[in-house]
Amino acid sequence: MIELLSIMTLVKMATAILATLLLSVLAETVSPAFAGILSGYPLGAGITLFFIGLELGPGFASESALHTSTGLVATQVFAYTYYRASLRGSRLKGKLPILLASFSGILGYFLAASVLSLLRVNLAVAIFLPLIFVLVFVYLFKGVKNATIHKRVRMNLKVLFFRSFFAACTIVLITSTARLAGPNWAGLFAAFPITMLPFVLIIHFTYDSEHVYAILKNVPKGLVCLIVYCAVVHLAYPAYGIYAGTVLAYAAATLYLAISRIRIGRPADSTMSLL
């Protein structure tokens, strides 16, 4: 109860809410494809690793970062499982396809994370294993179209509350469980789609499934940025501390985005080279 009422928790909630709202607005104003790529920017995982470092120490967070990076394989499993389950459930009525897709995606994530938890991870594994799966899932998503949102939902208090509620609950749940786990599972929890899940649910409840699929299609491309972030966190947290280490990690992730040439022509055709 003390944790839930702490100032730290309020900061976690506020940060998660802002990140999720930003992604949903970008999906509406630029394109779902562009927001899908940016969902790989270290928003949820970056927030989680920072607070893990703040609460449990830079060494713990440094080790967790390796498992966060390998956990991005499970993040991609979540995205693809959500997509396939949504397709399968498209004949169901009401919001049942969304619930089926959400449950299936989360289940797929934790099944993949359970396998990944058995691995002995070092920096090389943490970099190259998720990169290999990025290529695999980019191929699996290749037939999905980059749909755009033409008619935006008006932002009001009800919409803001709905979007904020998902983000706040998810970030508190995941970061709080890190205390009960070692760096292995704490890192894998950090790879959980903390901002992606509420973001995807927001778009799915508000718009059509094709807009969600455009987001999910581009998630693997954006996750390369998070691989870079995790590698820098692993190296920088023990050497420079969590504050300077976080600045360095975000600088490296941002630099990656710059040199990987994000091209925004028509929003529906937004793409990013992988390397």
Solvent accessible surface area in square Angstrom, and as a share of the most:
residue,aa,sasa,rsa
1,M,166,0.74
2,I,153,0.78
3,E,50,0.22
4,L,97,0.48
5,L,124,0.62
6,S,32,0.21
7,I,138,0.70
8,M,63,0.28
9,T,1,0.00
10,L,101,0.50
11,V,68,0.39
12,K,1,0.00
13,M,60,0.27
14,A,53,0.41
15,T,49,0.29
16,A,1,0.00
17,I,39,0.20
18,L,122,0.61
19,A,9,0.07
20,T,0,0.00
21,L,30,0.15
22,L,95,0.47
23,L,1,0.01
24,S,0,0.00
25,V,49,0.28
26,L,33,0.16
27,A,0,0.00
28,E,8,0.03
29,T,68,0.39
30,V,41,0.23
31,S,1,0.01
32,P,0,0.00
33,A,0,0.00
34,F,22,0.09
35,A,0,0.00
36,G,0,0.00
37,I,1,0.00
38,L,33,0.16
39,S,10,0.06
40,G,0,0.00
41,Y,47,0.18
42,P,0,0.00
43,L,30,0.15
44,G,5,0.05
45,A,8,0.06
46,G,1,0.01
47,I,13,0.07
48,T,1,0.01
49,L,0,0.00
50,F,42,0.17
51,F,10,0.04
52,I,3,0.02
53,G,3,0.03
54,L,60,0.30
55,E,43,0.19
56,L,58,0.29
57,G,22,0.21
58,P,55,0.35
59,G,46,0.44
60,F,50,0.21
61,A,0,0.00
62,S,5,0.03
63,E,67,0.30
64,S,0,0.00
65,A,0,0.00
66,L,8,0.04
67,H,14,0.06
68,T,0,0.00
69,S,2,0.01
70,T,0,0.00
71,G,0,0.00
72,L,1,0.01
73,V,8,0.05
74,A,0,0.00
75,T,4,0.02
76,Q,0,0.00
77,V,34,0.20
78,F,0,0.00
79,A,0,0.00
80,Y,47,0.18
81,T,37,0.22
82,Y,0,0.00
83,Y,25,0.10
84,R,106,0.39
85,A,12,0.09
86,S,3,0.02
87,L,68,0.34
88,R,197,0.72
89,G,2,0.02
90,S,75,0.49
91,R,228,0.83
92,L,84,0.42
93,K,173,0.73
94,G,69,0.66
95,K,104,0.44
96,L,95,0.47
97,P,17,0.11
98,I,9,0.05
99,L,105,0.52
100,L,69,0.34
101,A,0,0.00
102,S,14,0.09
103,F,137,0.57
104,S,20,0.13
105,G,0,0.00
106,I,55,0.28
107,L,87,0.43
108,G,10,0.09
109,Y,1,0.00
110,F,64,0.27
111,L,109,0.54
112,A,18,0.14
113,A,0,0.00
114,S,51,0.33
115,V,98,0.56
116,L,12,0.06
117,S,19,0.12
118,L,147,0.73
119,L,73,0.36
120,R,230,0.84
121,V,24,0.14
122,N,83,0.43
123,L,54,0.27
124,A,56,0.43
125,V,48,0.28
126,A,1,0.01
127,I,47,0.24
128,F,125,0.52
129,L,42,0.21
130,P,0,0.00
131,L,34,0.17
132,I,99,0.50
133,F,67,0.28
134,V,2,0.01
135,L,100,0.50
136,V,64,0.37
137,F,14,0.06
138,V,38,0.22
139,Y,136,0.52
140,L,73,0.37
141,F,1,0.00
142,K,129,0.55
143,G,70,0.68
144,V,18,0.11
145,K,171,0.72
146,N,25,0.13
147,A,18,0.14
148,T,26,0.15
149,I,17,0.09
150,H,168,0.75
151,K,177,0.75
152,R,121,0.44
153,V,52,0.30
154,R,210,0.77
155,M,78,0.35
156,N,76,0.39
157,L,154,0.77
158,K,166,0.70
159,V,25,0.15
160,L,63,0.31
161,F,143,0.60
162,F,66,0.28
163,R,1,0.00
164,S,22,0.14
165,F,111,0.46
166,F,53,0.22
167,A,0,0.00
168,A,9,0.07
169,C,66,0.39
170,T,19,0.11
171,I,0,0.00
172,V,16,0.09
173,L,115,0.57
174,I,9,0.05
175,T,3,0.02
176,S,32,0.21
177,T,34,0.20
178,A,3,0.02
179,R,131,0.48
180,L,159,0.79
181,A,26,0.20
182,G,38,0.37
183,P,44,0.28
184,N,44,0.22
185,W,79,0.28
186,A,0,0.00
187,G,0,0.00
188,L,1,0.01
189,F,38,0.16
190,A,0,0.00
191,A,4,0.03
192,F,13,0.05
193,P,6,0.04
194,I,3,0.02
195,T,7,0.04
196,M,7,0.03
197,L,16,0.08
198,P,1,0.01
199,F,0,0.00
200,V,0,0.00
201,L,13,0.07
202,I,0,0.00
203,I,0,0.00
204,H,13,0.06
205,F,57,0.24
206,T,42,0.25
207,Y,28,0.11
208,D,83,0.43
209,S,43,0.28
210,E,92,0.41
211,H,14,0.06
212,V,0,0.00
213,Y,23,0.09
214,A,0,0.00
215,I,0,0.00
216,L,0,0.00
217,K,24,0.10
218,N,0,0.00
219,V,0,0.00
220,P,0,0.00
221,K,24,0.10
222,G,0,0.00
223,L,3,0.02
224,V,5,0.03
225,C,0,0.00
226,L,11,0.05
227,I,6,0.03
228,V,44,0.25
229,Y,0,0.00
230,C,1,0.00
231,A,16,0.13
232,V,34,0.19
233,V,0,0.00
234,H,41,0.18
235,L,107,0.53
236,A,4,0.03
237,Y,0,0.00
238,P,84,0.53
239,A,71,0.55
240,Y,142,0.54
241,G,25,0.24
242,I,16,0.08
243,Y,141,0.54
244,A,47,0.37
245,G,0,0.00
246,T,19,0.11
247,V,103,0.59
248,L,80,0.40
249,A,0,0.00
250,Y,59,0.22
251,A,57,0.44
252,A,26,0.20
253,A,0,0.00
254,T,68,0.39
255,L,109,0.54
256,Y,19,0.07
257,L,23,0.11
258,A,72,0.56
259,I,111,0.56
260,S,1,0.01
261,R,149,0.54
262,I,49,0.25
263,R,152,0.56
264,I,91,0.46
265,G,62,0.59
266,R,174,0.63
267,P,54,0.34
268,A,32,0.25
269,D,65,0.33
270,S,0,0.00
271,T,38,0.22
272,M,7,0.03
273,S,42,0.27
274,L,36,0.18
275,L,146,0.73
